[in-house]
Amino acid sequence: MNFTGSHILSIGQFEREDIARIFAVADQMSPYAHRERVTKVLDGAILGSMFFEPSTRTRVSFGGAFNLLGGEVRETIGFASSAIVKGESLYDTARVLSGYSDVIAMRHPAEGSVDEFADASRVPVINGGDGTNEHPSQALLDLYTIKKELKDIGRVDIDGLRIALIGDLKYGRTVHSLCKLLLLYKNITVTLISPEELRMPGEIVEEMRSAGLTVIESALMEESISSVDIAYSTRIQEERFANKEEANLYRGRYRLNQAIYTRFCDPNTVIMHPLPRDSREGAKELDDDLNNNPNLAIFRQTDNGILVRMALFALVLDVVDQIDTHSRAVNWYTGSRF
């Protein structure tokens, strides 16, 4: 695809070569994300950060990525702080806000809302999650993490990946987008582990099978994670349930802890989660006793989110070839975050 000026709305708009391009640019961002160098390539540019649904990582990650490229961020958080609460349409909001911004990152609870907004926007829009539909930048950072984690154990290719997706697969937009991204690769085995009521939507399962992926559906976690490269856990998406009490029926159904990991997983199985993980008693889909497990990659995922989102901004605003020429060394104490 031609990234310049394009919206990033769905995984379906990418070819495999596009993913390779995004990942190559993400690699290029490493010295800036790791505070080894500073670039001002987007000096004067403005990101409109419009998050109409609660978010910590995605919102701050998009903003941080833009700041690290030298740009500025203007935020709208929640409906109460926007004119939408007064009845303004997405069309009008898009026409106005795109006049104030050079690119917009948007999250909205309604499926298809970001597409509708993008149709009216005068600048590129990046989907930060629309209801239960998609979360393309999360899927990209997840696959980027998978690629890096596999490389660390001597695997050079995503082809042949064996991955288990565990938990709320019905409402989890992160796993929906990741499954669609895996369609671009060969010899993939996806094990879907969930309660019957929270199974992956049938159309996504059929799409994977039609593309030649091996798809296994199971309600049993322990037996299903014994031969996978990646165990990708998700929380129960309680905000998607019409009856909040219904979510309690499933919370804590699948709990991965160190004892289960040691007994059932291969020694190099990588543990992933899109976060936030639910640390409340009775939930804990990823137990705290995994925190010292070297294969727990959840915080490496969040770090990689900065790299991938920097890459998307650089590609969409067409500054990839200018980044280094607008850079200098860091002149402050950067600590040992990385």
DRENZA-122110 format. One record per residue: z, x, y of N, C-alpha, C, O, CB in turn. Coordinates in pm, whole numbers, plus 50000, padded with zeros to 5 digits. Glycine has a CB too. Example, Ala and Ser with C-alpha at 12.3 -4.5 7.8 and 13.67 -1.06 7.14 Angstrom:
BEGIN
507805131949431507805123049550507805132049670508465142449668509055113149553;507085128549775507145136749894507875129050003508045134150114505725140849940;
//
This chain:
BEGIN
500005008349881500005000050000500005008750124500365020450119501214990650001;499605002950233499715009650363501065005650421501254994150463498525005750460;501995014950424503355011750469503435009150619504275001350663504275023050432;502585015550697502715015050843502645000750894501644993750875501625023450909;503724996450959503774983251017503974971850919503904960250958502554980851091;504214975050792504304964650689505714959150676506694966250699503844970150556;505804946350638507074940650596507414945850456506524948350376507024925050599;508704947350428509184950350293509994938250248511174936950281510054963750290;509364929550173509954916550141510224914649992511164907649954509054905550189;509394920749909509484918149765509054930349686508184937949729508624906049727;509664932049570509244942749481507784940849438507084950549409510154943249358;507334928249435505984925349389504884931449474503734931749431505794910749384;505204936449593504164942149678503894956949646502974962849704504554940749823;504674962849555504554977149527503764979849399503854972349302505924983449518;503014990649402502444996749282503305008949246504145013249325500935000849305;503085014249128503875025749083503715037649178504675044949202503465029748941;502515039449232502275050549324503085048849453503505058649514500785051649357;503295036349494504105033749613505555037849592506195043349681504025018949652;506065035149471507445038949440507585054149443508555059449495507865033449302;506595061149386506625075749388506625080949531507295090849562505435081549310;505865074449618505815078449759507165076349826507655085249896504715070649834;507775064749806509095062049865510115072349818510905077349898509565047949829;510095075449689511085084849634510845098949687511805106349710511035084849480;509595102749706509295116049761509825117249904510375127549943507765118849757;509645106649982510155106850119511685106450119512325112950202509585094850200;512275098850026513735098650015514275112549987515295116550045514185088949902;513605120049900514025133849874513975142150002514845150550026513125140249767;512965139750083512805147050209513955144150307514245152350394511465143350275;514605132750291515675128750382517015135450350517965134250427515845113850377;517095142350239518375147550192519135155950295520315153450315518135155750071;518515165650362519305173750457519855165750574520865169650633518455185050510;519195154650609519655146350720520765136950675521745134950746518485138350781;520615131150558521655122350503522915130250470524025125050479521145115150379;522745142950430523875151450393524445159150510525285167950492523465161050285;523995155850631524515161550755524295176750763525075183950824525995158550768;523205181450701522845195450715521985197650839522015208350901522105200350590;521205187350875520375187750994520395174151062520755164051000518935191950959;520015173951188519905161651267518455160051309517805169751349520855162051392;517935147751298516605145051352516685133651453517485124351436515595141551237;515875134351556515805123951658514425117651661513935113551767516165129651796;513795116851545512415112151538512275097651584511205093651630511895113651397;513355089651572513305075651618514105073651746514595062651774513835066351508;514235084151823514945083251951514295072352038513105072952066514935096952025;515095062552080514575051552161514195039252083514015028552142513405056252237;514065040451952513715028951869514955020451841516075025551837513065033551735;514725007451821515834998051800515634990551669514574984951642515934988151918;516694990651588516754982351467517514969551500518644970051547517444990051350;516894958151474517594945451480518204942751344517484939551249516644933951522;519514943851333520224941751206520764927551206521714924451278521384952251187;520164918951125520484904651128521004900450991520244898150898519234896051167;522324899650981522964896550853523724883350865524814882750923523914908050808;523124872950809523704859650815524544856350692524894844850668522614849250831;524854866650614525664865350494526554877650488526134888450529524784863750365;527794876450436528694887950433528074900050365527424898750262529974884250363;528294911550424527744924050370528524935750427528864935950545526234925450403;528804945350343529384957850390528374969050370527834974450467530714961050316;528114972550244527254983950212525854982450269525364991550337527164985750063;525184971250241523784969950281523644970450433522774977450485523194956950227;524484962950503524404962650649524684976350711523924981050795525384952350705;525764982750668526124995750724525135006450681524845015650756527554999650682;524625005250559523665014950508522355014450588521815024850626523385012450360;521855002350613520645001150696520895006950835520075014550887520204986350706;522025003250895522325008351028522515023351030522005030251118523555001651081;523245028550931523455042950922522165050550901521955061050961524415046150811;521295045250816519995051650791519185052550919518545062750946519215044050684;519205041750998518425041751123519035051451223518315058651292518375027551183;520365051551232521025061051322520705075451283520485083751371522545058851320;520675078451155520415092051110518995096751144518715108751146520645093050960;518115087251170516765090651216516675090851369515605092951426515745080651159;517805088551435517845089551580517725076351652517725076051775516775098451626;517615065151579517455052151642518765045251674519835050051635516625043351556;518685034051743519845026051780519815012651707518755007851667519885023851932;520995006651690521134994451610521744983451696522734985751766521994996951484;521154971651691521704959651754521984949651643521074946151568520734953751863;523224944851632523624936751517523854922051553524394918851659524874942451457;523434913451462523854899451461524504897051326523874899151222522644889651485;525764892751326526514891051202526994876551192527794871951274527714900951195;526504869551091526944855951066526254845651154525734848951261528424854951086;526244833251109525604822551185526344819651315525734816151416525524809951100;527674821051312528474817151428528134825251552528344820651664529944818551397;527624837451533527304846051647525834845351686525374853551766527694860351616;525094835751630523664834751662523344820751713524134811451698522804837951538;522174819451773521744806451825521334796951714521114785051739520594808151922;521234801951590520904793151478521944782151463521634770951423520774801151348;523204785551495524284775651486524064764251585524634753451568525644782351510;523244766451688522924756151786521664748451749521214739751823522764762351924;521094751851632519904744651587518604752151605517544746551577519824731851657;518654764551651517414772151669516774774951534517474777851437517684785351743;515474774051527514734776251403514594791151374514734799451464513354769751409;514304794351248514024808251213512794813351287512724825051324513824809651062;511814804451308510604808351381510954813051522510534823751565509604796651387;511724804851593512084808651731512934821151735512754829851820512824797051800;513874822051641514734833951634513894846451611514124856751673515774832351523;512944845351521512084856851489511244861051609511104872951638511174853551370;510684851251679509844854551794510664861551903510184870851968509194841851851;511894857051922512744863052027513234876751985513034886552058513934853952057;513884877651868514514890151827513494901251803513794912951826515324887951702;512314897651756511294908051735510774913651866510154924251869510134902451653;511024906551975510694912052106511694922252154511414929952246510574901152206;512864922352092513924931652130514014943652037514804952752063515244924552133;513244943851930513424953651822512104960251785511024955051816514054947051698;512204971651719511024978251664510874975751515509784976951459511094993251690;511984972151450511994968451308513264960151288514244961851359511964981351212;513214951051190514354942251165514754943051018513894942450930514024927651205;516054944450991516604943150857517374930050854518224927550940517524955350818;517094921550754517644908050757518184903950621517564906550518516594898150803;519344897450622519904890750504520194876350541520674873350650521194897950452;519894867550445520084853150471520394846350338519844850350235518804846850538;521254836150335521654830050208520594821150144520724817750027522884822050230;519554817350218518554808150164517364815750107516804824550173518074798350272;516984812349984515824818649920514564815950002514314804650044515654813449775;513774826450026512524825050101512694825850251511714825750325511874812250066;513934826550299514174826350443513654838850512513134838050624515664824850470;513774850350448513324862750511511804862950521511254867950619513834875150433;511124857550420509664856250427509254847350544508334850550619509114850550295;509964836150560509664826850670509874833750804509074832150896510544814250660;510964841250815511254848650938510154859050964509694860451077512634855550928;509744866150860508744876750876507414871150923506694877750999508554884250745;507074859050879505804852950921505724851351072504634851651129505634839350854;506874849651136506894847651281507214860351359507074860651481507894836951316;507664870751289508094882951357506914891151408505854891451347508944891451263;507134897551520506124906351579506304920951538505514929451576506154905251730;507354923751459507614937451412507924936851262508184926051209508814944051491;507884948251194508164948351050509574943251018510524945851092507994962350994;509684935950907510954930450861511224935650720510334935550635510934914950863;512454940250696512864944950564513894935150509514884932050576513454959350570;513654930450390514514920550325515784927150274515744935750185513774913550210;516924923250330518224928150285518904918750188520104919950162519114930550403;518134909150135518664899350039518484885250089518974881850197520134902050012;517784876850012517604862850051518054853849936517314851549840516114859950088;519284848949948519834840149846519854846749710520234858349697519044827349839;519454839149608519414844549472518064850749440517814854449326519724833549371;517214852049539515834856049516515684871049490515594875249375514984852149633;515644879149597515384893449581516244901849674516824897049771513914896449607;516304914649639516994924649720516224937749696516704946549625518554926049681;515024938949755514124949949717514664963949744514464972949663512854948349789;515354965949857515834979449884516934983549786517064995349754516364980350028;517724973749737518734976849634518064981049504518504990549440519644964649610;517004973949466516294977649343515694991649355515704999349259515194967449313;515174994949472514605008249493515675018949484515455029249419513905008949630;516825016749546517875026949539518455027749398518885038449355518985023949640;518465016449326518925016649187517995025049101518445033349022519025002349131;516695023049116515735030649035515725045349076515575054248992514325024649048;515885047849204515995061749252517215068549190517155080149150516085062149407;518315061249182519535066349117519285068948969519665079348917520705056549135;518645059448902518345061148760517505073748738517785081648648517605048848705;516505075448820515625087248807516425100148824516245109548747514495086648912;517305100748923518105112748947519125115148836519335126448794518825111649082;519745104348789520745105648682520085110348552520645118848482521475092348659;518925105048521518225109348400517785123948412517845131448314516995100348375;517365127848531516955141748552518105151348528517905162348476516415143648694;519315147148564520495155648547520825158148400521515167848367521695149248616;520345149348311520585151548167519295155748095519205155147973521145138748102;518305160148175517105165948116515955156448091514955160248031517455172147992;516085143848136515005134148122514175134248248514725133148358515565119948093;512855135648235512005136948354511315123948392510695123148498510975147748332;511395113848307510615101748329511445089148317512405088648240509475101148232;511075079048393511675065848379511085058648258511755050548194511465057448506;509825061648226509215055948106510115058547985510635069547968507795061848083;510285048247902511145049547785512605046047811513445047447722511065063447733;512915041547933514295038247970514855027047884514155017447851514365034348118;516135028447848516875017847779518035013847872518925021947899517405022547636;518005001547920518994997248018519604983947976518894974847932518364996148157;520924982847992521634970247970522084964748104522704971848183522854972247874;521774952148130522214945148250523274935148208523044926848120521024938048324;524454936048272525634929048220526244920148328526494924648440526674939148169;526494907348293527254898748383526484886648430525864879648350527714906448501;526524884148561525894872448620524424875548647524074880548754526614868148751;523584872548551522154875448563521374863648620520194864948654521584879248427;522024852248631521374840348688521304841348840520254838848899522134827748647;522404844748902522484844849047522354858749108522234860049230523784838649091;522384869149027522384882749079521004887349124520174891149041522904892148975;520754886949256519424890649306519114905349285517944909249277519314887249454;520144913749276519894928049254519214930349120518264938149111521214936049262;519684923549015519064925348883517714918548875516844923048800519974919948774;517514907848951516194901548955515154911449007514094913248947516224888749043;515474917949119514534927549178514354939749089513244944849076515004931849317;515434944549027515324956248940514424953348821513614961748784516704960748893;514564941648761513704938048648512234937848690511364942448615514104924248591;511964932548808510574932248856510044946348881508854948948861510484923948984;510914955248924510504969048948510204976248816509294984548810511594976649025;510944973048712510734979548582509404975548518508964982148424511864976048488;508764964948568507454960948517506404971948535505394972148465506984948248586;506654980948629505684991448660505745003148563504925012348572505914996548801;506695002948468506905014548381506685010848234506604999048199508325020048399;506575021048150506155019148010507335021047914508275028547940505025028847975;507245013847803508205015447692509645013147737510565020247694508075029347631;509835003347822511155000047874511824989847782511194980147740511064994548020;513094992147751513894982447676515014977347767515824985147816514464988747545;515034964247789516044958047875516894948847789516384939347729515374950247993;518194951547784519134942947713519884934747816520564940147903520114951247624;519774921647805520374912347901521634906447840521554898947742519374901047942;522784909747898524074905647841524764896247940525134900248051524984918047810;524924883747900525514873947991525974861847911525554859947797524504869648100;526844853547972527114840547912525834832247911524954834347994528254833147989;525744822947821524564814347811524244807847946523074806747983524784803447704;525284803648018525074796448143524604805448257524114800548359526354789748184;524734818548240524374827948347523264837348305523194848748350525584835948391;522384832548217521284840848167520274843848278520174836648377520584833848050;519544854648259518444858048349517454846348354517134840648250517734871148302;516954842748474515974831848482514814834048386514294845148372515454830548626;514414823248320513404824048216512084829848262511414836848186513174810748158;511704826948387510414831948435510414847148448509384853548430510064825648569;511574853048481511654867648490511604873748350510954883948330512944871948564;512294867648255512254872448116510834872048063510374881648000513194864048025;510134860948088508764859648039507834869748106506934875148042508244845448063;508064872248234507254882048306507434895948247506464903348232507614882248456;508674899548213508924912548152508254913648016507604923647986510424915048138;508384903347935507784903747801506264904247809505624911247731508224891647718;505694896747903504234896747919503714910347963502574914047933503824886148021;504564917948035504164931348080504404942047974504124953747997504924935048207;504924938047856505114947547747506494953547735506714962247652504154958447761;507444948847819508814953747806509474947147685509204935647653509624950847935;510344954647619511154949047512512394942947575513154949947642511524959747405;512594929947554513724922947615514604917147505514134909747418513224911647711;515874920747510516874915847415517914907947493518454913047591517534927547334;518194895747451519224887647516520434886247424520294883647304518664873747553;521614888047481522824887747401523994882647484524004883847606523144901747346;524974876847416526224872847482527344882547451528464880747498526624858747439;527054892947371528074902447325527844915947391526784921947377528034903847170;528864920747464528684933147537528834945547450527934954047447529674933847650;529954946747379530264959247311529134963547217528704975147220531554957747233;528654954447132527614957847037526284961047105525434967747047527434946546938;526114956247228524814957347295524684969547384523584972347434524554945147376;525754977047406525684988747494525765001847416525995012447474526804988247598;525575000947285525785012747202524635022747206524815034347170526015008647060;523445018347249522285027447249521465025447375520265022747369521405025047124;522115026947490521405025447617521615037747703522605044947688521875012747691;520665040147793520795051047890521635046848010522375054748066519405055747936;521495034048048522155028648166522895015948129522315006948067521145025948280;524165014948165524915002448157525134997748300525945003448374526285004248079;524404987348339524404982448477525184969348482524714958948435522934980548530;526384969848539527264958248544527134951048677526864957248780528704962448520;527324937948675527314930048799528534920848801529054917148696526014921748810;528984917348920530094908148934529604893748923528404891148933530814910449068;530514884548903530204870348909529964866649056530824868849141531354861648847;528794861049084528404857849222529034844549264528354834349273526854857249236;530334844649288531054832149309530534824349429530654812049433532524835049328;529954831349528529454824449646528234815849617527854807449699529114834449753;527614817749499526434809849463526784797149386525934788449367525474818349379;528024795949341528424784449263528754772749356529434774449457529624787749174;528274760849320528594748849397530084745749389530704741549486527784736749348;530644748049271532074746149248532694759849227532464766249125532354736849126;533484764349323534044777849317534924779949194535014791049142534844780649443;535564769249147536424770549030535614773748905536124779748811537214757749008;534354769748905533504772548789533324787648769533214792448656532134765748806;533294795048880533134809548870534274815848791534084825948723533074815849009;535464809748800536624815248728536464814548577537134821848504537874807848769;535574805848530535334804748386534674817348331534794820348212534464792548356;533984824648417533204836248373533774849548421533454860148366531774834948420;534614849048523535164861448579536004868548473536874862548410536024858448705;535734881448454536464889348356535954887948214536544893648122537894885548360;534864880448195534314878548061533824891848002534024894647883533144868348064;533204899848085532724913048040533404923748122533144925348241531164914148053;534294931148058535034941848125534744954948056535054956747938536554938948126;534154964148130533894977548077534994986748126535184988548246532484982748120;535734992548032536765002248067536535015047988535575015947911538194996548038;537395024848007537175037847944537255036947793536485043647723538185047947996;538165028947740538305027747595537045021947533536575026747430539515019147559;536495011447594535265005347542534105015047557533265016247467534954992047615;534055021947672532985031647694533015042447586531975045547527533115038047833;534175048147561534315058947462533925054247322533295061547246535745064247462;534305042047290534065037047154532615033047131532075035447023534955025247126;531965026947232530675020747207529475027747273528355026647223530715006747254;529685034847383528565040547457528225054647410529095061947362528875040747606;526955058347424526575072247404527265080847509527585075947617525025073947411;527505093547479528265102147574527635103447711528355105447810528415115847516;526305102347721525635103847850525255090747916524525090748015524415112247834;525725079547864525385066647923525875065948068527055068348096525985054947840;524975062748158525295061948301525775047748333525165037948290524065065748388;526855046848410527425034048449527025031048593527275039148684528985033948433;526405019448614525965015648748526475001648784526844993848697524425016248759;526464998848913526914985948965526414985149110526534995049183528494984248956;525874973749153525374972949291526474972049395526214973849514524464961049305;527714969249352528874967749439528694955649533527564952349568529094980549520;529774949149575531144952949543531534949049401531144938549351532094946549641;532314957849336532894953749209534154945649239534824947949340533214966149117;534444936349153535574927349174536824933749114536974934248992535314913249110;537714938749199538904945949154540134937149141541234941949116539204957249249;539934924049157541064914849144541504913848998540694915048906540714900849199;542794911648980543324910048845542604898148779542434887548839544884907748848;542194900348654541464889948583539964891448593539224884448525541844876548634;539514900648678538074903148690537784917248637537634919148516537594901748840;537694926948727537534940948691536414943148590536654948248480538824946448637;535194939148629534064941548538533824956348514533284960048410532804935148594;534214964748610534294979248588535714983348620536134983048736533244987148676;536464987148519537884990048536538105002748618537275011848618538564991348401;539235003148687539585014848767539745027348682539625038448734540865012348843;540005025848552540205037748470538895045048442538885055448376540865033948338;537785039648492536495046548483536255055748604535265063048607535355036348471;537145055348702536895062448827536685077348809535955083548887538025060148921;537305083248709537155097648686536115100848579535945112448542538485103648646;535425090748531534345092948434533155098948508532645092748601533945079548361;532685110848470531585117148543530285109348538529385111748619531355130948490;530175099948443528965091948433529025079148515528075071248514528705088548289;530125076948586530205065648677529395069148802529795077748880531705062348713;528275062348821527335066048927527375056649046526505057449133525935066448872;528355047749053528305037149153528385042449296527805036449387529425027549129;529075053449317529155058749453527975067949483527605069849599530475066349473;527385073649380526115080749400525025070649435524115073749513525715088849272;525105058649380524185048049419524255045249568523225044649635524485035249342;525465043749620525595040449762525085051749851524475049249955527055037349796;525335064149810524795075449885523265075249883522615077849984525315088849826;522695071949767521235071549755520635060349837519465060949876520845069849609;521435049849865520945039049948520555043750087519585038850144521975028149959;521295053050142520955058750273519595065650266518755063550353522045068850319;519375073850163518125081250149516935071750140515915073750206518165090250027;517055061450056515935052250033515655044050159514495041850194516245042849914;516705039550227516475031350347515945039850462515155035050543517775024350389;516365052450471515735061550568514255063050538513425062950629516425075450565;513925064250410512525065650370511715053350409510605054650459512415068050219;512265041450387511545029150423511295028450573510195024950616512335016850378;512305031650654512115031550799511045041650841510175038650922513435034550870;511125053650785510165064250822508745060450785507805063350860510535077350754;508575053850670507245049850626506715038150709505565038350752507275046050478;507545028150731507115016150803506795019450949505875013751007508195005250795;507555028651008507345032451148506465044951162506255049951272508675034751216;505965049951049504945060551046505395073351116504685078751202503665055551111;506595078251078507085090651138507395101351034508015111551066508345087751220;506975099350910507335108650803506955122950838507735132150815506665104550672;505755124850893505265138350921505875144451048505605156051079503765138050934;506685136651120507265141651245508755144751235509345150051329507045131551354;509355141451122510815142251109511335156351134512255158251213511255137550971;510755166051068511265179651078511045185751216511845193851262510605188350973;509965181851283509685187551414510625182351521510705187951630508245184751454;511335171551491512315165951585513745168651539514655160851568512085150851602;513935179651466515245181951404515915194551459515285203051521515095183151254;517215195351433518005207251467519185207951371519415198751293518505206651616;519905218951376521085220651291522235211851339522315208551457521515235351288;523095208051247524305200451281525315209751348525475221151306524935193751154;525995204851452526945213451523528375208251515529215212051597526545214651668;528685199451417530045194551400530505196651256529695199351167530145179651439;531785195351235532355196651101531925184651018532145173251057533895197651107;531315187150904530795176150822531625173250698531315163850625529395179250779;532685180950672533545178250559532865180850426531885188350419534025164150565;533385174450321532835176750187532495163550119532775161650001533825184850101;531895154350196531565141150144530615141750025530665133249936530955132750251;529745151850026528715152249925528915163749827528125165549734527355153349991;
//
